[in-house]
Amino acid sequence: MLKSHENGVILSIKLTPKASKNALVRIGLDQDNHKVLYASVTAVPEKGKANTALIKLLSKELGQPKSAFQLISGELSRRKTVLILGESDALTASLRASITALQLPEK
């Protein structure tokens, strides 16, 4: 789910747009058995609205500025790859702590 990158940390996400609420839902395996963070947003998947809502949600829940998040793949897909800019080791530790604090179920 979290992988080091030369410019920060890569986060794999499975997004559900048009959901009943904006939330980080759970941690689980996708169809390729890769660990991902499941998220939902109320925004519709039109003109980048769901992607914008996802970045806003991640910023709020993970305690990083919106400017630190870059969608690097999956713009038109439910499977997203987000780069979070920062020093990789410190950022990884901070993100793991934030995700643990959310107490998301693992399935």
N, CA, C and O atoms as a MOPAC input file, in Angstrom:
PM7 MOZYME 1SCF
protein

 N      0.82300 1    -1.18300 1     0.00000 1
 C      0.00000 1     0.00000 1     0.00000 1
 C      0.87100 1     1.25200 1     0.00000 1
 O      0.62000 1     2.16700 1    -0.78500 1
 N      1.88700 1     1.31800 1     0.86000 1
 C      2.84100 1     2.42200 1     0.87500 1
 C      4.17100 1     1.93600 1     0.32700 1
 O      4.69900 1     0.91500 1     0.76600 1
 N      4.70900 1     2.67700 1    -0.63900 1
 C      6.01900 1     2.32900 1    -1.20000 1
 C      6.87700 1     3.57600 1    -1.26500 1
 O      6.39800 1     4.65600 1    -1.61000 1
 N      8.14700 1     3.41900 1    -0.93300 1
 C      9.07600 1     4.54500 1    -1.01300 1
 C      9.27000 1     4.96200 1    -2.46300 1
 O      9.21500 1     4.14100 1    -3.37800 1
 N      9.49600 1     6.24200 1    -2.64600 1
 C      9.73500 1     6.83600 1    -3.95500 1
 C     10.79500 1     7.90700 1    -3.74900 1
 O     10.91600 1     8.44900 1    -2.65000 1
 N     11.54900 1     8.21700 1    -4.76500 1
 C     12.62000 1     9.20300 1    -4.61300 1
 C     12.10900 1    10.57500 1    -4.19700 1
 O     12.85900 1    11.36100 1    -3.61600 1
 N     10.84900 1    10.87500 1    -4.48300 1
 C     10.27000 1    12.17700 1    -4.12700 1
 C      9.27100 1    12.11000 1    -2.98000 1
 O      8.63800 1    13.11400 1    -2.65300 1
 N      9.12000 1    10.93500 1    -2.36300 1
 C      8.15400 1    10.80500 1    -1.27500 1
 C      7.69000 1     9.37900 1    -1.09500 1
 O      8.49800 1     8.45400 1    -1.01400 1
 N      6.37500 1     9.20800 1    -1.03300 1
 C      5.77600 1     7.89400 1    -0.79900 1
 C      4.62200 1     7.69700 1    -1.77500 1
 O      3.84100 1     8.61700 1    -2.02100 1
 N      4.52200 1     6.49600 1    -2.32600 1
 C      3.42400 1     6.14700 1    -3.22600 1
 C      2.36100 1     5.38300 1    -2.43700 1
 O      2.67000 1     4.45900 1    -1.68300 1
 N      1.11500 1     5.78400 1    -2.62300 1
 C     -0.02300 1     5.17300 1    -1.94800 1
 C     -0.96500 1     4.60700 1    -3.00500 1
 O     -1.35700 1     5.31400 1    -3.93300 1
 N     -1.33000 1     3.33100 1    -2.86600 1
 C     -2.27000 1     2.68100 1    -3.78700 1
 C     -3.66800 1     2.75200 1    -3.20000 1
 O     -3.87600 1     2.44000 1    -2.02700 1
 N     -4.63100 1     3.16500 1    -4.02500 1
 C     -5.99500 1     3.40200 1    -3.55600 1
 C     -7.00000 1     2.78900 1    -4.50800 1
 O     -6.79500 1     2.77300 1    -5.72200 1
 N     -8.08200 1     2.28900 1    -3.95000 1
 C     -9.25600 1     1.84900 1    -4.71900 1
 C    -10.38000 1     2.78800 1    -4.31400 1
 O    -10.80500 1     2.78100 1    -3.15800 1
 N    -10.86600 1     3.59400 1    -5.24800 1
 C    -11.84300 1     4.64000 1    -4.95400 1
 C    -13.25000 1     4.26200 1    -5.40300 1
 O    -13.45100 1     3.72200 1    -6.49100 1
 N    -14.21000 1     4.55700 1    -4.54600 1
 C    -15.62200 1     4.41300 1    -4.89500 1
 C    -16.23900 1     5.80500 1    -4.93000 1
 O    -16.43900 1     6.41900 1    -3.88200 1
 N    -16.54800 1     6.31500 1    -6.14000 1
 C    -17.21100 1     7.62400 1    -6.23300 1
 C    -18.71900 1     7.47500 1    -6.01800 1
 O    -19.23700 1     6.35900 1    -5.95300 1
 N    -19.40800 1     8.59100 1    -5.90900 1
 C    -20.87000 1     8.63000 1    -5.70700 1
 C    -21.29300 1     7.79400 1    -4.49800 1
 O    -22.34600 1     7.15700 1    -4.52800 1
 N    -20.49000 1     7.79100 1    -3.44400 1
 C    -20.80300 1     7.04500 1    -2.22700 1
 C    -21.66100 1     7.92100 1    -1.31300 1
 O    -21.89400 1     9.09400 1    -1.60600 1
 N    -22.12100 1     7.35000 1    -0.21900 1
 C    -22.95900 1     8.09600 1     0.70600 1
 C    -22.15600 1     9.05100 1     1.58800 1
 O    -22.71700 1     9.98400 1     2.16300 1
 N    -20.81800 1     8.81700 1     1.70000 1
 C    -19.98900 1     9.71700 1     2.50700 1
 C    -18.54200 1     9.66200 1     2.03200 1
 O    -18.12200 1     8.72400 1     1.35500 1
 N    -17.80100 1    10.68700 1     2.40500 1
 C    -16.37000 1    10.72100 1     2.14400 1
 C    -15.68400 1    10.01000 1     3.30800 1
 O    -15.83600 1    10.41000 1     4.46200 1
 N    -14.92600 1     8.95300 1     3.00100 1
 C    -14.28500 1     8.19700 1     4.08200 1
 C    -13.17300 1     7.31300 1     3.55800 1
 O    -13.20000 1     6.85400 1     2.41600 1
 N    -12.19000 1     7.08300 1     4.42400 1
 C    -11.23100 1     6.01200 1     4.19800 1
 C    -11.88900 1     4.80200 1     4.83300 1
 O    -12.15600 1     4.80400 1     6.03500 1
 N    -12.15600 1     3.76800 1     4.04500 1
 C    -13.04200 1     2.68800 1     4.44500 1
 C    -12.31300 1     1.52300 1     5.10500 1
 O    -12.67400 1     1.08700 1     6.19900 1
 N    -11.28100 1     1.02700 1     4.42500 1
 C    -10.58700 1    -0.14800 1     4.94300 1
 C     -9.27900 1    -0.33800 1     4.19400 1
 O     -8.99400 1     0.34500 1     3.21100 1
 N     -8.50000 1    -1.27900 1     4.68700 1
 C     -7.28500 1    -1.70500 1     4.01000 1
 C     -7.54300 1    -3.12700 1     3.53500 1
 O     -8.02400 1    -3.95800 1     4.30600 1
 N     -7.23300 1    -3.41600 1     2.29100 1
 C     -7.50500 1    -4.74700 1     1.77800 1
 C     -6.65500 1    -5.06500 1     0.56700 1
 O     -5.76000 1    -4.30500 1     0.19500 1
 N     -6.94900 1    -6.19700 1    -0.03800 1
 C     -6.24200 1    -6.63200 1    -1.23600 1
 C     -7.11500 1    -6.38700 1    -2.45100 1
 O     -8.32100 1    -6.63000 1    -2.41900 1
 N     -6.49900 1    -5.90400 1    -3.52600 1
 C     -7.24000 1    -5.73800 1    -4.76700 1
 C     -7.25000 1    -7.06000 1    -5.53100 1
 O     -6.77900 1    -8.07100 1    -5.01000 1
 N     -7.77200 1    -7.07000 1    -6.74600 1
 C     -7.88200 1    -8.30500 1    -7.51800 1
 C     -6.53000 1    -8.89900 1    -7.88400 1
 O     -6.44600 1   -10.07700 1    -8.23100 1
 N     -5.46400 1    -8.09200 1    -7.81200 1
 C     -4.11800 1    -8.58400 1    -8.10300 1
 C     -3.34300 1    -8.93500 1    -6.82800 1
 O     -2.13000 1    -9.13700 1    -6.86900 1
 N     -4.04900 1    -9.00300 1    -5.70600 1
 C     -3.45900 1    -9.30400 1    -4.39500 1
 C     -2.43800 1    -8.26700 1    -3.94800 1
 O     -1.47500 1    -8.61100 1    -3.26300 1
 N     -2.63100 1    -7.01000 1    -4.32000 1
 C     -1.81100 1    -5.91300 1    -3.83700 1
 C     -2.58400 1    -5.20300 1    -2.73000 1
 O     -3.79100 1    -4.98800 1    -2.84600 1
 N     -1.89100 1    -4.84600 1    -1.67000 1
 C     -2.52700 1    -4.15100 1    -0.56000 1
 C     -2.87500 1    -2.72800 1    -0.99800 1
 O     -2.03100 1    -2.01600 1    -1.54200 1
 N     -4.11800 1    -2.32200 1    -0.75900 1
 C     -4.58700 1    -0.99100 1    -1.13900 1
 C     -5.42700 1    -0.38600 1    -0.02500 1
 O     -5.94500 1    -1.08800 1     0.84300 1
 N     -5.54600 1     0.92600 1    -0.07500 1
 C     -6.42100 1     1.65500 1     0.82100 1
 C     -7.72700 1     1.89200 1     0.06900 1
 O     -7.72500 1     2.48500 1    -1.01000 1
 N     -8.82900 1     1.43500 1     0.62900 1
 C    -10.14100 1     1.64500 1     0.01400 1
 C    -10.71700 1     2.95400 1     0.53800 1
 O    -10.73400 1     3.20100 1     1.74400 1
 N    -11.18900 1     3.78900 1    -0.38500 1
 C    -11.74300 1     5.09100 1    -0.02700 1
 C    -13.04300 1     5.31000 1    -0.78300 1
 O    -13.27500 1     4.72200 1    -1.83900 1
 N    -13.88700 1     6.16700 1    -0.22000 1
 C    -15.13100 1     6.52700 1    -0.90000 1
 C    -15.30000 1     8.04000 1    -0.82800 1
 O    -14.90900 1     8.68300 1     0.14600 1
 N    -15.89500 1     8.59200 1    -1.88500 1
 C    -16.19700 1    10.02400 1    -1.93600 1
 C    -17.59900 1    10.21200 1    -2.49100 1
 O    -18.09000 1     9.38800 1    -3.26200 1
 N    -18.23400 1    11.29600 1    -2.09500 1
 C    -19.58800 1    11.56900 1    -2.57400 1
 C    -19.58300 1    12.19300 1    -3.96600 1
 O    -20.61300 1    12.20000 1    -4.64000 1
 N    -18.46000 1    12.70700 1    -4.39600 1
 C    -18.35900 1    13.37500 1    -5.70000 1
 C    -18.55800 1    12.38200 1    -6.84600 1
 O    -18.26600 1    11.19200 1    -6.73200 1
 N    -19.06000 1    12.91800 1    -7.93700 1
 C    -19.25800 1    12.10500 1    -9.14000 1
 C    -17.95100 1    12.02400 1    -9.92500 1
 O    -17.12200 1    12.93000 1    -9.84000 1
 N    -17.76100 1    10.95200 1   -10.68300 1
 C    -16.52400 1    10.80800 1   -11.45800 1
 C    -16.59400 1    11.56200 1   -12.78800 1
 O    -16.47900 1    10.96400 1   -13.85700 1
 N    -16.78200 1    12.86800 1   -12.70900 1
 C    -16.86400 1    13.70100 1   -13.90100 1
 C    -15.90000 1    14.86700 1   -13.76700 1
 O    -15.86400 1    15.53000 1   -12.73100 1
 N    -15.12300 1    15.11800 1   -14.80200 1
 C    -14.23500 1    16.27300 1   -14.87300 1
 C    -13.30600 1    16.37900 1   -13.66200 1
 O    -12.99000 1    17.48100 1   -13.21400 1
 N    -12.87100 1    15.23900 1   -13.13500 1
 C    -11.90600 1    15.23300 1   -12.04800 1
 C    -12.46900 1    15.52900 1   -10.67200 1
 O    -11.70700 1    15.68500 1    -9.71800 1
 N    -13.79500 1    15.61000 1   -10.54600 1
 C    -14.40400 1    15.94900 1    -9.25000 1
 C    -14.11000 1    14.89300 1    -8.18600 1
 O    -13.81000 1    15.23900 1    -7.04300 1
 N    -14.19000 1    13.62000 1    -8.54300 1
 C    -13.91100 1    12.55400 1    -7.56900 1
 C    -12.43100 1    12.55800 1    -7.17200 1
 O    -12.10100 1    12.32700 1    -6.00900 1
 N    -11.54800 1    12.81700 1    -8.12800 1
 C    -10.11500 1    12.87300 1    -7.83000 1
 C     -9.81100 1    14.02600 1    -6.87200 1
 O     -9.03500 1    13.86600 1    -5.93000 1
 N    -10.42100 1    15.18000 1    -7.11200 1
 C    -10.23500 1    16.33600 1    -6.23600 1
 C    -10.74800 1    16.03300 1    -4.83400 1
 O    -10.10500 1    16.37900 1    -3.84300 1
 N    -11.90800 1    15.38800 1    -4.75500 1
 C    -12.46900 1    15.02400 1    -3.44800 1
 C    -11.56900 1    14.02100 1    -2.72500 1
 O    -11.42700 1    14.08300 1    -1.50400 1
 N    -10.96900 1    13.10600 1    -3.46600 1
 C    -10.05500 1    12.13200 1    -2.86900 1
 C     -8.84300 1    12.82700 1    -2.26700 1
 O     -8.45700 1    12.52200 1    -1.13800 1
 N     -8.23900 1    13.75100 1    -2.99600 1
 C     -7.06500 1    14.47200 1    -2.49300 1
 C     -7.43000 1    15.24900 1    -1.22700 1
 O     -6.66800 1    15.26300 1    -0.26000 1
 N     -8.58000 1    15.88400 1    -1.23700 1
 C     -9.04100 1    16.63100 1    -0.06000 1
 C     -9.22500 1    15.69700 1     1.13700 1
 O     -8.83100 1    16.03100 1     2.25400 1
 N     -9.82100 1    14.53200 1     0.90300 1
 C    -10.02800 1    13.53700 1     1.95900 1
 C     -8.69400 1    13.03200 1     2.50500 1
 O     -8.50000 1    12.96800 1     3.71900 1
 N     -7.77900 1    12.67300 1     1.60900 1
 C     -6.47500 1    12.17800 1     2.04300 1
 C     -5.72800 1    13.23200 1     2.85700 1
 O     -5.11000 1    12.91500 1     3.87400 1
 N     -5.78500 1    14.46500 1     2.41300 1
 C     -5.11900 1    15.55000 1     3.12000 1
 C     -5.65200 1    15.67900 1     4.54800 1
 O     -4.88800 1    15.79200 1     5.50700 1
 N     -6.95700 1    15.65800 1     4.66200 1
 C     -7.59300 1    15.79200 1     5.98100 1
 C     -7.25800 1    14.60700 1     6.88200 1
 O     -6.84900 1    14.79700 1     8.02800 1
 N     -7.42500 1    13.40300 1     6.38200 1
 C     -7.27300 1    12.20600 1     7.20500 1
 C     -5.81600 1    11.84900 1     7.50500 1
 O     -5.52200 1    11.27600 1     8.55400 1
 N     -4.90900 1    12.18400 1     6.59200 1
 C     -3.50400 1    11.80100 1     6.77400 1
 C     -2.62700 1    12.95500 1     7.26400 1
 O     -1.42900 1    12.77800 1     7.48400 1
 N     -3.22400 1    14.13400 1     7.43400 1
 C     -2.50300 1    15.25100 1     8.01900 1
 C     -1.38900 1    15.82400 1     7.17200 1
 O     -0.37300 1    16.27900 1     7.69700 1
 N     -1.57200 1    15.80400 1     5.87100 1
 C     -0.58800 1    16.36900 1     4.94600 1
 C     -1.28200 1    17.45500 1     4.12100 1
 O     -2.48700 1    17.36700 1     3.88500 1
 N     -0.54200 1    18.47700 1     3.67800 1
 C     -1.17500 1    19.52700 1     2.85900 1
 C     -1.62500 1    18.97900 1     1.49800 1
 O     -1.00300 1    18.07000 1     0.94900 1
 N     -2.70300 1    19.53900 1     0.97000 1
 C     -3.20700 1    19.09400 1    -0.33600 1
 C     -2.14500 1    19.20300 1    -1.41800 1
 O     -2.11600 1    18.40100 1    -2.35100 1
 N     -1.28100 1    20.18800 1    -1.29400 1
 C     -0.23600 1    20.39100 1    -2.29700 1
 C      0.78700 1    19.25900 1    -2.31600 1
 O      1.55300 1    19.14100 1    -3.27200 1
 N      0.81200 1    18.42800 1    -1.27700 1
 C      1.76700 1    17.31400 1    -1.21500 1
 C      1.28900 1    16.10300 1    -2.01400 1
 O      2.06300 1    15.17200 1    -2.23500 1
 N      0.03800 1    16.10000 1    -2.44800 1
 C     -0.53600 1    14.94300 1    -3.13300 1
 C     -0.56100 1    15.15400 1    -4.64300 1
 O     -1.00300 1    16.19300 1    -5.13300 1
 N     -0.07500 1    14.14400 1    -5.37300 1
 C     -0.12200 1    14.16500 1    -6.83500 1
 C     -0.68800 1    12.83400 1    -7.32100 1
 O     -0.17300 1    11.77300 1    -6.96700 1
 N     -1.72800 1    12.88700 1    -8.11600 1
 C     -2.28400 1    11.68300 1    -8.72800 1
 C     -1.37000 1    11.32000 1    -9.89600 1
 O     -1.28800 1    12.05800 1   -10.87700 1
 N     -0.67900 1    10.17500 1    -9.78700 1
 C      0.27000 1     9.83000 1   -10.84700 1
 C     -0.25700 1     8.76100 1   -11.79600 1
 O      0.30200 1     8.57600 1   -12.87700 1
 N     -1.32100 1     8.05400 1   -11.41900 1
 C     -1.98700 1     7.15300 1   -12.36700 1
 C     -3.40000 1     6.87300 1   -11.88300 1
 O     -3.70700 1     6.96900 1   -10.69500 1
 N     -4.25100 1     6.52500 1   -12.84400 1
 C     -5.62700 1     6.17700 1   -12.52300 1
 C     -6.59500 1     7.33300 1   -12.59900 1
 O     -7.65200 1     7.29600 1   -11.96900 1
 N     -6.26000 1     8.34800 1   -13.35200 1
 C     -7.13100 1     9.52500 1   -13.43700 1
 C     -8.57200 1     9.15200 1   -13.81300 1
 O     -9.51900 1     9.73700 1   -13.28800 1
 N     -8.73700 1     8.18100 1   -14.71800 1
 C    -10.06900 1     7.78300 1   -15.17500 1
 C    -10.45700 1     6.39500 1   -14.68100 1
 O    -11.37900 1     5.78000 1   -15.21600 1
 N     -9.76700 1     5.90500 1   -13.67700 1
 C     -9.99400 1     4.55800 1   -13.15800 1
 C    -10.32100 1     4.63100 1   -11.66700 1
 O    -10.05900 1     5.63700 1   -11.00700 1
 N    -10.89100 1     3.55500 1   -11.15700 1
 C    -11.11500 1     3.47800 1    -9.70500 1
 C     -9.83100 1     3.14600 1    -8.96700 1
 O     -9.70300 1     3.43000 1    -7.77600 1
 N     -8.88300 1     2.54800 1    -9.66800 1
 C     -7.57400 1     2.23100 1    -9.07900 1
 C     -6.66000 1     3.43500 1    -9.26300 1
 O     -6.35200 1     3.82400 1   -10.39000 1
 N     -6.23500 1     4.01300 1    -8.17000 1
 C     -5.43800 1     5.23900 1    -8.19500 1
 C     -4.06500 1     4.98600 1    -7.58700 1
 O     -3.90700 1     4.15800 1    -6.69000 1
 N     -3.09400 1     5.70500 1    -8.08600 1
 C     -1.77200 1     5.73500 1    -7.48300 1
 C     -1.47200 1     7.19700 1    -7.19800 1
 O     -1.46800 1     8.03700 1    -8.09700 1
 N     -1.21900 1     7.48300 1    -5.91500 1
 C     -0.97800 1     8.85000 1    -5.47600 1
 C      0.43800 1     8.95200 1    -4.93300 1
 O      0.87600 1     8.11100 1    -4.14800 1
 N      1.15100 1     9.99500 1    -5.36000 1
 C      2.46100 1    10.29600 1    -4.81200 1
 C      2.27900 1    11.38100 1    -3.76600 1
 O      1.68700 1    12.42700 1    -4.03300 1
 N      2.79800 1    11.11700 1    -2.56300 1
 C      2.77000 1    12.10800 1    -1.49300 1
 C      4.19600 1    12.62700 1    -1.36000 1
 O      5.10900 1    11.88200 1    -1.00300 1
 N      4.37300 1    13.89000 1    -1.64500 1
 C      5.70500 1    14.48400 1    -1.68100 1
 C      6.26500 1    14.70700 1    -0.27900 1
 O      5.55600 1    15.13000 1     0.63300 1
 N      7.55000 1    14.41300 1    -0.13500 1
 C      8.23000 1    14.62800 1     1.13900 1
 C      9.41500 1    13.69800 1     1.26100 1
 O      9.70600 1    12.92100 1     0.35200 1
 N     10.09900 1    13.78200 1     2.39500 1
 C     11.23200 1    12.90800 1     2.66600 1
 C     10.68300 1    11.51900 1     2.96900 1
 O      9.89400 1    11.35200 1     3.89800 1
 N     11.09100 1    10.53500 1     2.20000 1
 C     10.48000 1     9.21500 1     2.18000 1
 C     10.39000 1     8.51900 1     3.54100 1
 O      9.30900 1     8.07000 1     3.92300 1
 N     11.49100 1     8.42000 1     4.27500 1
 C     11.48000 1     7.67900 1     5.53200 1
 C     10.57900 1     8.32200 1     6.58300 1
 O      9.75800 1     7.64600 1     7.20300 1
 N     10.73700 1     9.62700 1     6.77900 1
 C      9.92200 1    10.33500 1     7.77300 1
 C      8.44700 1    10.32900 1     7.37300 1
 O      7.57000 1    10.15300 1     8.21800 1
 N      8.18200 1    10.52200 1     6.08800 1
 C      6.81000 1    10.54300 1     5.59700 1
 C      6.15400 1     9.17600 1     5.74300 1
 O      4.99000 1     9.08800 1     6.13200 1
 N      6.88600 1     8.11200 1     5.43500 1
 C      6.34700 1     6.76200 1     5.59000 1
 C      5.95200 1     6.51300 1     7.04100 1
 O      4.86800 1     5.99600 1     7.31000 1
 N      6.81800 1     6.87400 1     7.96700 1
 C      6.52000 1     6.68400 1     9.39300 1
 C      5.29100 1     7.48700 1     9.79900 1
 O      4.43200 1     6.97900 1    10.52000 1
 N      5.19700 1     8.73000 1     9.34600 1
 C      4.06600 1     9.58600 1     9.67000 1
 C      2.76100 1     9.03400 1     9.09200 1
 O      1.73600 1     9.01800 1     9.77300 1
 N      2.80400 1     8.58200 1     7.83800 1
 C      1.60400 1     8.04100 1     7.19400 1
 C      1.14900 1     6.75200 1     7.85100 1
 O     -0.04800 1     6.54700 1     8.05200 1
 N      2.10000 1     5.87100 1     8.19300 1
 C      1.73800 1     4.62700 1     8.88200 1
 C      1.05900 1     4.93400 1    10.21500 1
 O      0.07000 1     4.29400 1    10.57100 1
 N      1.58400 1     5.90700 1    10.94800 1
 C      0.98400 1     6.28800 1    12.22800 1
 C     -0.42800 1     6.84600 1    12.02400 1
 O     -1.34400 1     6.51700 1    12.77700 1
 N     -0.59700 1     7.68500 1    11.00800 1
 C     -1.91800 1     8.26200 1    10.72300 1
 C     -2.92600 1     7.18900 1    10.33400 1
 O     -4.07000 1     7.21000 1    10.78900 1
 N     -2.50000 1     6.25200 1     9.49200 1
 C     -3.39900 1     5.18000 1     9.04500 1
 C     -3.74500 1     4.26000 1    10.21800 1
 O     -4.89200 1     3.83700 1    10.35800 1
 N     -2.76500 1     3.95500 1    11.04800 1
 C     -3.01900 1     3.11900 1    12.23200 1
 C     -4.01000 1     3.81200 1    13.16400 1
 O     -4.91100 1     3.16800 1    13.70000 1
 N     -3.84600 1     5.12300 1    13.35800 1
 C     -4.73100 1     5.87900 1    14.24000 1
 C     -6.17500 1     5.86700 1    13.74500 1
 O     -7.10200 1     5.99200 1    14.54500 1
 N     -6.37500 1     5.71900 1    12.44400 1
 C     -7.72500 1     5.68100 1    11.88600 1
 C     -8.45200 1     4.38000 1    12.23000 1
 O     -9.67500 1     4.29500 1    12.12000 1
 N     -7.68800 1     3.37100 1    12.64600 1
 C     -8.23400 1     2.06200 1    13.01500 1
 C     -9.12900 1     1.48600 1    11.90400 1
 O    -10.26100 1     1.07200 1    12.15500 1
 N     -8.61000 1     1.47100 1    10.70400 1
 C     -9.34600 1     0.92400 1     9.56900 1
 C     -9.32200 1    -0.59800 1     9.61600 1
 O     -8.28000 1    -1.18600 1     9.90600 1
 N    -10.43900 1    -1.24200 1     9.34000 1
 C    -10.42900 1    -2.69900 1     9.30500 1
 C     -9.61200 1    -3.21800 1     8.12600 1
 O     -9.54800 1    -2.58900 1     7.07000 1
 N     -9.00100 1    -4.36000 1     8.32600 1
 C     -8.26400 1    -5.01200 1     7.22400 1
 C     -9.06400 1    -6.21700 1     6.76500 1
 O     -9.44500 1    -7.06600 1     7.57000 1
 N     -9.31200 1    -6.28300 1     5.47800 1
 C    -10.05700 1    -7.42100 1     4.91000 1
 C     -9.35300 1    -7.91000 1     3.69200 1
 O     -9.80700 1    -8.86100 1     3.05700 1

